[in-house]
Amino acid sequence: MIKLNVMPSVIKSIQTYGEDVTVINDDDTVLARAFVEPLRYRNKIYIAGEYRTLGMKYSEKYLYIGIPDITLVENKTIVKRKNNEYLVKRVERYYVGEQIAYTWGILIPV
């Protein structure tokens, strides 16, 4: 059986193609690179989403994908990107076999 080491490839891609972010947990501030993109409607299952009704206020949500070494804590961690700040609402780690490939999170603007 061939053992595949995915983590270095994923981390390299995030470091190369991601953007600069600041991750804040209490007094701990970490500069990192990650992907932060608007969360598409079809992904609402992950965030206990609501259908968007015309004329109603729309709640923006964003998808964060970053290296597994960066700690995100639900309802506590703040992610700064450019001039925007986001609160982490949900966090999970994506595994390939027994290895963590990356951390993903759902963010809302603050």
C-alpha positions in Angstrom: 0.0 0.0 0.0 1.3 3.5 -0.9 1.2 6.0 1.8 0.3 9.5 0.4 1.5 12.6 2.2 -1.0 15.2 1.2 -0.4 17.8 3.9 2.8 19.4 2.5 1.1 19.9 -0.9 -2.0 21.5 0.6 0.1 23.8 2.9 2.3 24.8 0.0 -0.8 25.7 -2.1 -2.4 27.7 0.7 0.9 29.6 1.3 1.4 30.3 -2.4 -2.2 31.2 -3.5 -3.9 32.3 -0.3 -3.9 35.8 1.0 -2.6 37.5 4.1 -4.8 37.2 7.2 -4.5 37.9 10.9 -6.0 35.3 13.3 -6.8 36.6 16.8 -7.5 34.4 19.8 -7.6 36.5 23.0 -4.2 38.0 23.3 -2.6 35.6 20.7 -2.3 37.2 17.2 -0.9 35.1 14.3 -0.1 36.3 10.8 -1.0 33.6 8.3 -2.1 32.9 4.7 -5.5 31.5 3.9 -8.3 31.5 1.5 -11.4 33.6 2.5 -14.2 33.5 -0.1 -17.9 34.2 0.0 -19.9 31.1 0.9 -22.1 30.0 -1.9 -25.8 29.3 -1.4 -25.5 25.6 -2.1 -23.3 25.2 1.0 -25.9 26.4 3.5 -26.2 23.0 5.0 -22.9 23.5 6.9 -24.1 26.6 8.7 -27.7 25.9 9.6 -28.4 28.4 6.8 -31.7 30.0 6.0 -33.2 30.5 2.6 -32.8 34.0 1.4 -36.1 35.7 1.0 -36.5 38.7 -1.3 -36.8 41.9 0.7 -35.2 40.4 3.8 -31.8 41.2 5.3 -29.1 38.9 3.9 -26.6 37.6 6.3 -23.2 37.2 4.6 -21.0 34.2 5.3 -17.5 33.4 4.2 -15.5 30.2 3.8 -12.0 30.1 5.4 -9.5 27.5 4.3 -6.1 27.5 6.1 -3.2 25.4 7.3 -4.0 23.0 10.2 -1.4 24.7 12.5 -3.6 27.8 12.9 -6.1 27.5 15.8 -9.7 28.6 15.1 -12.2 28.6 18.0 -16.0 28.9 17.3 -17.6 32.1 18.4 -14.3 33.5 19.7 -11.6 33.7 17.0 -11.5 36.9 14.8 -10.0 36.7 11.3 -8.8 40.0 9.8 -8.5 40.2 6.0 -7.7 43.5 4.3 -10.0 46.0 6.1 -12.5 43.4 7.2 -13.0 41.4 10.4 -14.8 38.1 10.7 -16.0 36.0 13.6 -15.5 32.2 13.3 -18.9 30.5 13.6 -17.9 26.9 12.7 -14.6 25.0 12.4 -13.7 21.6 11.1 -10.5 19.9 10.0 -10.4 18.0 6.8 -8.6 14.7 7.0 -7.1 12.5 4.3 -6.8 9.1 6.0 -5.4 9.9 9.5 -3.7 13.1 8.4 -5.1 16.6 8.7 -4.9 18.3 5.3 -6.4 21.7 6.2 -8.7 23.6 8.5 -11.9 25.1 7.2 -14.3 27.5 8.9 -17.4 29.5 8.4 -17.0 33.2 9.1 -19.4 36.1 9.5 -18.5 39.8 9.3 -18.3 41.8 12.5 
